[in-house]
Amino acid sequence: MSGPSPEGPARTRYDASRDEVADALQGEPAYRIDQVWNALYHQRRPLDSISNVPAALRRRLEAQFPLALRESTVQHSADGATTKWLWELDDGARIESVLMHYEDRTTVCVSTQAGCAMACGFCATGQAGFERQLSAGEIVEQVLRA
């Protein structure tokens, strides 16, 4: 995947609309659209694990719709209730996502910007300074991969 263009970050897997996935599947049986869409959004499966889609097609889709996030580090709280991910984006920006399990609920905290103009002393993202807004796909991918 290449870096961001002047129009914004590179197109990623979760930025693609259902119509764009359908366009990428031109020439394939119509049911492939549901197979791919359901695997990505309902089953939260990576493309390479969709066993009912031919391997060559999975590779083509992975190249056409790459992931936006590369896992940099993962930290777990001592009690195992909280997990924090540091992700690296294609342009080198870093963001954080946190998954917190409580007795009566689970909460996910996702980044919507690379960096933050607030510069709160307790927040690593804020300390980085503001870089850019994230694409919808970059935000959705944090939730689906957490």
VENMO-V394094 format. One record per backbone hydrogen bond with DSSP energy under -0.5 kcal/mol. CO is the residue of the C=O (numbers start at 1). NH is the residue of the N-H. If there is no record, write none. Layout:
{{CO	NH} {CO	NH}}
//
This chain:
{{5	8} {8	5} {12	15} {12	16} {17	21} {18	22} {19	23} {20	24} {21	25} {22	25} {23	26} {25	28} {29	32} {30	33} {30	34} {31	35} {32	36} {33	37} {34	38} {35	39} {36	40} {37	41} {38	42} {38	43} {39	45} {46	49} {47	50} {49	51} {50	53} {54	58} {55	59} {56	60} {57	61} {58	62} {59	63} {60	64} {61	65} {66	13} {69	71} {70	88} {73	86} {75	84} {77	80} {81	101} {82	77} {83	99} {84	75} {85	87} {85	97} {86	72} {86	73} {87	95} {88	70} {89	92} {93	89} {95	87} {97	85} {98	100} {98	109} {99	83} {99	101} {100	102} {100	107} {105	102} {107	100} {108	110} {109	98} {112	134} {113	115} {114	131} {114	132} {120	123} {122	124} {123	127} {124	128} {125	116} {125	128} {126	129} {132	114} {135	139} {136	140} {137	141} {138	142} {139	143} {140	144} {141	145} {142	146}}
//
